[in-house]
């Protein structure tokens, strides 16, 4: 597709439920990023993939958060046993590589009730 | 600790009233300084990347500049459709991650 695609756009989860958020990057983009954006704040880095390799996961807030990109294209961010503090917009971004613009998707708004 | 701070948090202007948004950064090493525009309910939309002090880039009514400590986004004769949140972010040396500021919420009144 023309841009980064994320699904679902909205997700409501009961506390303790597991969720999976999907990202389809721009075709051919080697780099893929996940960010978390709280209301009224700038995005915060979660994790980075180069092709299928997860090279940086320093921003994942706890071991309940897990990301994968098994074939170097589509990526999934999984959150286990969701908590209210996990409520946020989860943004996926992709890039051709160094010194190229990083393009963001529209995000998935997760609400934990 | 790498940090990016934007000011003001919110800015209201009349249509045609020019102004500047500030982005101050304290980072271990800067590979690039990015500006994004974000509309409600949407992801950030790429505007500019600046790589070295003294560099300037322009797009329509927007011009971004970079010094060794800060970046400015100048908006000339803004229109209501320029209303959005403007985010700046630093790409850090030795890492593949953007460190974002909290954004400036810009409102242009007709």
Boltz contact constraints between the chains, C-beta under 6 A:
constraints:
  - contact:
      token1: [A, 41]
      token2: [B, 102]
      max_distance: 6.0
  - contact:
      token1: [A, 42]
      token2: [B, 87]
      max_distance: 6.0
  - contact:
      token1: [A, 42]
      token2: [B, 100]
      max_distance: 6.0
  - contact:
      token1: [A, 42]
      token2: [B, 101]
      max_distance: 6.0
  - contact:
      token1: [A, 42]
      token2: [B, 102]
      max_distance: 6.0
  - contact:
      token1: [A, 42]
      token2: [B, 103]
      max_distance: 6.0
  - contact:
      token1: [A, 43]
      token2: [B, 100]
      max_distance: 6.0
  - contact:
      token1: [A, 45]
      token2: [B, 97]
      max_distance: 6.0
  - contact:
      token1: [A, 48]
      token2: [B, 96]
      max_distance: 6.0
  - contact:
      token1: [A, 91]
      token2: [B, 43]
      max_distance: 6.0
  - contact:
      token1: [A, 101]
      token2: [B, 46]
      max_distance: 6.0
  - contact:
      token1: [A, 104]
      token2: [B, 43]
      max_distance: 6.0
  - contact:
      token1: [A, 104]
      token2: [B, 44]
      max_distance: 6.0
  - contact:
      token1: [A, 105]
      token2: [B, 43]
      max_distance: 6.0
  - contact:
      token1: [A, 106]
      token2: [B, 42]
      max_distance: 6.0
  - contact:
      token1: [A, 106]
      token2: [B, 43]
      max_distance: 6.0
  - contact:
      token1: [A, 107]
      token2: [B, 43]
      max_distance: 6.0
